[in-house]
Amino acid sequence: MQEYRAILISLLLGSGLAWGQKPPIADPKSPPREWTSTDGRKITATYLGVQNASVALRLPGGKITFVPTSKFSAEDNAFVQANLFDYRAAWQAWPPESKEAMALVPVDEDKNDPKFPGAFIYKTPHFRFIADVNLGTALMKDLARVFELTYHLHSTSPLGTLAKPENNGLFDAKLFGKTESYHTAGGPESTAGVYLLKEKVFLAPLDLMGVREGSTGWRKDSNYYDLSTIIHELTHMLTHGMLDNLPTWVNEGYAEYVANIPMEKNAFMTADGKIRDGVLDVLINYTDKIHGAKKIRTGVLSKADHINFAKQDNGPVLFKVEDVLMMNDVLWSTGSKTPPPPGTAFPPPKPPWIRFPGTVVTGEESYLRLPRLYRTAHLIIYYFIQIEGEKGVLKIRRFLEENQKNMARYQKYLEDFKAYQTKVAAFMNLPGVTKLDDGRIQYPSNLTPPVSPQAPFTDPDTLKLGGVNALLGGESASVVGARIEAALIEDLGVKLQFK
């Protein structure tokens, strides 16, 4: 995305190209419209999106039907093309299969992969593990469970997004026997795992997964390691398509939402009450850190812990929701609306806070800022999924769809601009065409220079925030933010402070 921003600023703003018109978007609350088949028959129905080569329609009685686009008139197909988005079934709650327990997963060992000489390769139904030490299939069956469980959870997720791996249908995960090797491969300091966006690979150090080398080889010596970071980063991997199409606060908030769904007996506990308990657990630990607790509690906390937490007069301090709703990636990462100058040095974060991957720490007190952002983003996503339910999930889906359209329009512009540059280079080689000292082009009157394509937008933030109006439902961020804050305080029963 940084390269997109740079291209937009240098090419679009510099050339003074005009703002393009957005195509009309079908409002999910819009009334039914009349559809006409190729043989002249008519039907009144509400447009719900496209699935494969068919249009999803809700009939007046509520039934949903799918009609091939080839059956509709040219006018109807033009409407669909102008309002193109994927149909997804309405979300009501996590389905029962989301909390199915999983036994040891099947593991195949591949010892002769020429792409990874010296590595130990293990394959499960959805992942390929590349380890730099010999773990053996028995241990991998245990370690791989959380990966397969997380995949299974995302296959039933509210946003309906599941990435498609490029390695013969398997997602790549690299495991390291030494933490130093993890850091050398790109793993940030003080992290238990990371997803590398460009490489499309998950990295994790084995020692932070409760695995140690003993006299008889590698073995699991603890079942109490922190799974949340692994699940958080796997969420980024499994929702890869969202990363370039939604602002950081949405991606991080959603990853935190998933990572803090409690897990018991090898299953995610996706009942509403369990998810709420998970939110309270993470808020309690967050508050303990703010107050300088030396030891952070692990595991699911008790009802008494939750009750005592709710009684506190001063609950956890968070950001104003309206500020986060409109926050671009630069502001999230740096605390500034504009990027810092290249080479700027920042003071290191203070313990116990760490510098989150892909972010820059600025200012003396900024070590508190990112955890506060993560908690606020987490609660916003919790609100849309758990409190608003179907309506809130639809808003996030539409936010993503609008941004995907903006990205597609921008990528089409980049293709057109590249073709334009090729035409300009060819034009400059024509007889009589000369570039003057002041930058202007002189050419014979019988020649016509190529015309630059029109940019779809001039604001780089349009790529990730252009569809935010779909999330806000046409209201202002301040109105929606105030509503979210009040609903969270009531739902969680905690005196949250939004500042």
N, C-alpha and C positions, 0 to 999 in steps of 0.2 A: 504493500500500500504506500510505503514511503516513495517508491519510484513513481507511482501514479500521481502522488501529490506534486512531485518535482516536475513531471511532464506537464501537468495541468497549469502549474504556476508559470513555467517557462514558455510553454507553447501557446496556452490559451489566453492567459492574462496578458502576456507580452504581445500577442498579435491582435488583441482587442476584438476577438470574435464574439458574436452576439449569443445571447441566451436562447436555447432551443425550447420548443414547446413540448411539454410532457403529454403522452397519449392519455386519453380518457381512461379512468380506472373504474371497474365495476364495484360499487359499494355493496358489501355483504348485506346491508340493511335495505338495499334498493328494492323497489317493488318488482313483481314479475314483469316480463316483457313478452311480446308475441314473437314466436319463432315460426318460420315457414320452411317446409320441406321442399325438395327439388320437384316433387309432383304437385305442389300447390297446397297441400294440407297445412293447417295452422294449429299451433298449440301454445298455450300460455303457461310459462314456467319461469322460475328464478334461476339465473346462471350461478353455478357453484364452482366453476373452474374446469380444467381439462385433465383427463386421465388417459394417457397414451394418445390414441387418435380419436377419442370420443369426448363429447361435451357432457358434463355432469349437470343435471337439471333437477330442481325440486318442483314437483307437480303441486297443484293447489291443495291436494289432500295430504301433503307432507311426504309422499313417497319420492325417493331419489332414483332417477333413471339415467342411463348412459346411452347417448345417441352418437353414432359416428359422424364426424364433421362432414363427410361426403354426402350425408343425407340432407344437409341444410342448404339454404339458398346462399348466393354469393354475398348478399347483404349481411346475413347472419354470420357467415365465416369471417367477414371483415370486422364485425363486432367482436368476435372471439379473439382475432389476432390483435386488435387494439386493447383488449382486456385480458391478455394471456396470463394465467397463473395456474398452478397445479391444484387439482382437487385433493383435499385431504378430509377424511371422515371427521365429523365433529368430535371434539374431546370432551369427555365428561369426568373421567377419573382414571387413575392408573388401573389397567385391567388386571384381573386376578393372576394371569400368567406372569405379570411383572415381578411377582414375589415368589416365584417357584424356586425351591432350593435346588442346588446343583451339587452332585457328587463329584468325585475326581474326574477330570475331563480326559478324553483319549489323547495320547501324545505319540507322535511318530518322530523318530530320530533320523536325521539325514547327516551322515558323516562325510559325504563327498560332494559338497557344493563348491564348485570351482570359484564362485564369486566371493566366497569368504574363506580363504585358505587358513587353516589352523583354528577356525571357529567351530563351535558345537551348535548344530542347528536342530531345533525342535519345532514341530508343527502340530497345532491344535485345529479344531474346525474353522477358526476365524483368524488365527494369528500365526506368524512365523517368528520364533525367538532365536536371535543370534547371540550366543553367550561366548565370552572369551575364556570361560572355564567349563570343565566337565561337570554338569549338574546331575545328569542321569534322568531317565524318564520318570522315575518314581517321585523325585523332588519336583520336577516340572509339572506333574499332574496337580500337585498342591499349589505351586506358585501360579499356574495358569488359570486357576479357578476364578480369581477376582477379575482377570481380563475377560474371560468368557461370560461371567456374570454381568459385567458392565456392558458388554456387547448385547447380551440378551435384554438387559434393561432398556437400552437405547432402541432396540427393535420395536419396543412398545411405547416409545416416548411421546410426550404431548406435542412436540414440534414436528414430528413426522419426518425428521431429517436423519439420514444414516449414510455416511460416506461410503464410497466404493473404492476398495483398495486396488492398487495397480499391480501387485505381485501375485498373479494367478488367484485372485480372490482372497488373499491373506494380508493382514496388517502387519507391518514390521515393528518389532520391539527388540532393542539391543540391551543386554544385561551385562554388567561389569563386576568382576570379582574385586577390583580395587576402586575406591572412590576417586583416586587420581586419574584413572583411565576414563571414568565417567566425565570428569571435568575436561579432560583433553578432547573428548568427543563432542563437547558442547554443552554438557550439563552444568547449570549455574551452581555456584557455591551455596551450601546450606539448603539444598533441595533434595527431595527423595525421588524425583522423577521429572521429566520434562518432555513435551512434544515439540519437535522441531518442524515448523510449518513448511519451510522450503524443501527439506529432505523427506518430509512425510514419514517420520520415524519417531518412535517413543524410546526414550533412554531412561535407565534406572540403575542405581548402584545396588548390588545385592545385599550389602550390610544393612542398608536402610529398609530392606524388605524382610528383615529378621533372619537372614541366611548367613552362616559363618562356615569357614573351612576348619574342619577338625582332623584328627588323626586318621579317620576313615573316609575322608572326603568332605564334600559340601553337604551341609544339612541345615534344617530349620531349627533354630535354637530359641525362637520366640514367636508367639502368635499375637503379640501385642504391639506390633509395629503400626505406624500410622498409614492406613489405607487411603485416607482422604486425598492426599497429593496424587497418588497413582490414579485414582478414579477421576480426579479433576483433570489431569493431563490426558487420560484416555478419552474423556468427554470431548476435549479439543480435537483429538484424532478422529473420533467417530462423528463429529459434527464439522469436519474440515470445511465443508461448503459454506458454513456460516461465518468463518473467520474473516474472510475478505469482504463480506457483505453486510455485516452488522458491526456497530461500534464496539470497542473493547469492553465497555461496561456491560453490554448484553452478554457477550461471550463469557466473560469472567463470572458474571452473576449466575448464568445458567450452569457453568461448570461447578460453581460453589453449591448451587441448589442440588445438583445430582450427587456431588461428593459428600454431602452431609445428610443424605437419606440414610437412616440407620441400617446397619447390616447385622442380622442375627442368624446363627445356625446356617451359614452359607446361603443367605438369601437377603435381598433388599426388602426392607419393611416399608412398603409404599402406601399403606393406609394413611389417611389424612392426619390422624392423631400421632402416628409415628413420625411422619415428616415434620410435624409441628414440634415434637419433642426434640428432633435433631436440630432444628433451628434454635431452640432454647439452649441446647447443649453448647452449640458453637458461640452463641452470644455470651453465655456464662464464661467460657474460656477466654473469649475476647476481652471481656470486662476484667477478668483476673489479670490478664497481661497488662492492660492499661494501668491497673493498680499495682503493678510490679510483683505479682505473685511469682515465687521462685519455682514452683512446680505446677505444671498444667495438668488438670485431671484428664484421665483417659477413659474411654468406654462410655456407655450410655449413663447419664446421670439419673438420680432418683427423683421421684415426684416431690420429695421434700426440698431437694435442691431447687427445683423449678418454683415452688411456692415461695421459698425464701428469697429467691431472685426477684420475683414479682413484687415483693413487699418493699424493695429498695426504693427510696425516694428519688435517687438519681440513677436512672437507668443508663445503658450504654450510649455514648455520644456518636452520632452518625452525621453524614452530610445531608443537607436539604435535598429531598428527592427531586424537586424541580431542577436543581442544578445538575444532578447526575443524568436525568432524562435527556438533557440537551448537551451533554458533555462529549466533545470530540476526542479523538485518540491522543492528540498532542497534549491537551489539558489533563487527560487521565494520567499520562506517563510522566509529565514534567511539572504539573501544577501551574503551568503558564499557558496562555492562549496562543503563544507563538513559540516555535522551537528555539532552544538555546543555541548560541553561536557554536560552530564546530570547535571541538577541543576544549569545551568548558569543563573545568574540574569541579566535582561536587564532594562535599564531606561524606565520609562513610556513614551508613546507618548505625544507630546505637542499638546495642543488645536490648531485648531479645529479638528485635525486628530484623527481617532480612530484606534484601532488595529483590523484588519479584522479577521473574524473567521478562526481558524486553522493556524494562522501565528504567527511568533515570531518577535518582534521588536528588532533590534540590532543597535547599534551605535547612536551617538548624533543627527545626522540629518536624521535618518531612518524614522522619522514620515512623511517625504515627499516622501519616496521611494514607498510605496505600492499604494497610489493614482496615482502616475506616472506610475507604472506598469499596473494598471487596465486600465488607459486611453490608454496606448500603445497597450495592448492586444485587447481592444475594437476596436481600429482603424485597427488593422491587420485583425480581423474577418470582419469588415466592408469592407475592401478592397477585400477580397476573395469573399464575397457574393454580394456586391453592385457594385463593379467596375469590377471584373473579371467575375461575373455572373456565368453562367453554368459551365465554366471551373474551376473557383475557388471553387465552391461548390463540384464538383467532386473530386478535390484535397483533401478537408477536409474529404469527405466520405472515400476516399481511405486511408488516414492517419489513420482514425478510424479502418477501416477494417484490415489494416496491424497490428495495435496494438492488435486488438482482436485476430488475429491469434497467435501473440506472447504470449498473455495471455493464450490462449487455450493450446499452446505447453508447457508453464510453468506449468499450472495446471495439465496437463497430467504427466509431470515430477514429480510433488509433489506426485501424486498418485502412480507412479512407485517407488519413493523413499520410500514412506511409506511401500509399499509391500516389498521392499528390506530390510528395517529395521526389518520387521517381520521375513523374511527369515534368517537374520543375528542372531536374537535372538534364533531362532530354531536351527541354526547351532551351536551356542555356547553351547547348551545343549547336543550336541552329545558326545558320549564317546570318550575320547582322545583329545578333543578340549580344549585348554587352552590359556588364555590371559596372555602374559608375562609382566614383570614389565616395559619394554620399550614400551609397547603398541602394539607390534606385536602379531599375532595369531599363535599358534603352533597347527597343526592338522595332523592326519595320512595321508599318501600318497594316500590312496584309497578314500579320501573325496575331494570334490571340493567346495570351499566357494562360496557364492552368488556373482554375479557380479553387481557392482553399476551401475545404469542407467546413461546414458550420459546426462549432462545438456544441454538444448537447447542454452543457452548463459550464459556468466559469468558477464556481465555488467548489474546491476539492472535497469539502465536507458533505456535498450532495451524495457522494458515493456511499457513505455510511449513515448519514443522518437525513437523507432526502425523503425517506419513507416514514420518518418519525410521526408525521401527522396521522398515519394509520394506527399507530400505537396510542396516540392521544385521543383518537376518536373525534378530531376536529376541535377539541378544547385546548386551552392554553396549558403549558407545562406547570404553571403555578397552581391552576385549579386542580389538575390531575394529581400533582405532587401532594397537595394538601389532603386530597381524598385518600391517597395511598397511605400517608403518614397516620391519619386518623384510624384507618382500617387495620393497619398493622398493630397499633397500640391496643386496639380493642381485641383483635384476634389472639395476640400473644399474651395479653394481660401484663405487659411490661411497660414501664414509663420510659419509653425510648425518647432520646433527645436529638432532634434534627436541627443542626446548626450549620 
